[in-house]
Amino acid sequence: MEKLIGRKAEINILKEALTSNEAELVAVYGRRRVGKTFLIGQVYSRNLICEFSGVHNAPVHEQLDNFRNVIAQALNSPIPPAIPKNWTEAFRLLINFSGPLLKKQKAVIFFDEFPWLSSPKSGFLSAFEYFWNSWGSKQENLIVAICGSAASWMIKNIVNNKGGLHNRITRRMRLLPFTLYETSAYLKTKSVNLDQYQILQVYMALGGIPHYLKEIKKGESATQIIDKLCFTKDGLLVNEFKNLYSSLFEMADRHIGVVKALAAKSSGLTRNEIISECGLVSGGGTTKLLDELMESGFVSIYLPFQRNVKKSIYKLADEYSLFYLKFIEHSRTTGQGTWMKKASSQSWKSWSGIAFESICLKHTVQIKQAIGISGIYTEESAWRFAPGKLGQGAQVDLLLDRQDVCISICEIKFSNEEYAISKSYAAELQDKLNIFKAETKTKKTLFLTMVTTYGTKDNIYKTGLVQNEVTMDDLFKA
């Protein structure tokens, strides 16, 4: 059986429900392929009495037929029960099956891909609300776990439900992709022995998605892995992009449009810039669209230093989406050796810098640990200054505003060796610090922090300019 890697905080939340003296309604959400089903199945394996998964775009009668089959299998009866006419009958069937078991033991009922069950006019959600409020919530040995990839639907209809499920969720969690540490640990369980730089290259293309990483075989280099998954005829990720978004969003073309706009602008876009680039209309529809992308983990939002929320910057956060749009979507070459050729191009150099920066933004906990400020309260933000045609602009992709009256300005650089600061780059960095100080009028002490793969080479330009260093090795820590 495949081993459960990482997820310590999430495992603790699920296990706490097992020791509870009350009924538990647990909601787990996160993007497709991130490992929600596996996590719940592993933690609750000994207590699971019924597991049912919704089918995407399936009609109600098919979902009900599938539900009856699951109950029949659990009953192990030669004569299966009749197919329920509606979800109210289906939940009555579930109560009759699980009631006797709950008198003997702690038991888990698991609804996977919950949003797919609640199609328009299906009556599923109202029937589930009645099932939980009238019966489930009174069963002290019962845990009902529900999960779904449509994170925005889960937030709106379950976590923030204004009707019968209002404040009924007892535990909730958003499952994120693996960190670099978890990715490394997972690959080791599969006897995949890659060094950190190789793993980083794979992560830059695939992200920390367990389902993608599962396809990696021992003895393959990062180049071979990316070739196989992204550029061969039957590669898992060749056509994953459209399937990924269409399975999560009803009007996926609008979401894809925003993702493409963000992929083309590595520094990110404000809400108004997204509206302009994508031809959207300002209002609730655009807010909902952006919220859906953020809750599903494809887009991240950053509040600029000393700015209000209206100036927030949206960035593409999904490594695979960025890689797909840059190299797979319009690729004319496929097959063995494709990635080796592309990885020597100038476009690879620009992409690798953007991808590495995105990964660093997700590992700010490790960055703070590396520079010794994990115990200090900090606020993470970005900053950019565009004065116009005549002035000199500047941009900081990550700054840590610290409660100890200091600001760590993080400069992120990807390299296959020690990064050497040249005379011109040193001048550029000093100008950036000066512009930041002048424009923000901050009185705080500025510490320049270099975040690189193999560290920053010691030379006269580094001395006196760089106060802290973070390397790839730091990013791989737990």
Salt bridges, closest charged atoms under 4 A:
GLU16 OE1 - ARG171 NH1 3.16
GLU24 OE1 - ARG171 NE 2.98
ASP65 OD1 - ARG68 NH2 3.14
GLU220 OE2 - LYS228 NZ 3.29
ASP234 OD2 - LYS233 NZ 3.11
GLU240 OE2 - ARG32 NH1 3.55
GLU240 OE1 - ARG33 NH2 3.33
GLU273 OE1 - ARG384 NH2 3.28
GLU292 OE1 - HIS255 NE2 2.62
GLU292 OE2 - LYS288 NZ 2.93
ASP318 OD1 - ARG31 NH1 2.55
GLU319 OE2 - LYS362 NZ 2.86
GLU329 OE2 - LYS260 NZ 2.97
GLU329 OE1 - HIS330 NE2 3.32
GLU357 OE2 - LYS315 NZ 3.22
GLU380 OE2 - LYS368 NZ 3.80
ASP397 OD1 - LYS315 NZ 3.20
ASP401 OD1 - LYS444 NZ 2.59
ASP404 OD2 - ARG402 NH2 2.87
GLU411 OE1 - LYS432 NZ 2.89
ASP458 OD1 - LYS462 NZ 2.94
GLU469 OE2 - LYS462 NZ 2.47
ASP474 OD1 - LYS477 NZ 3.58
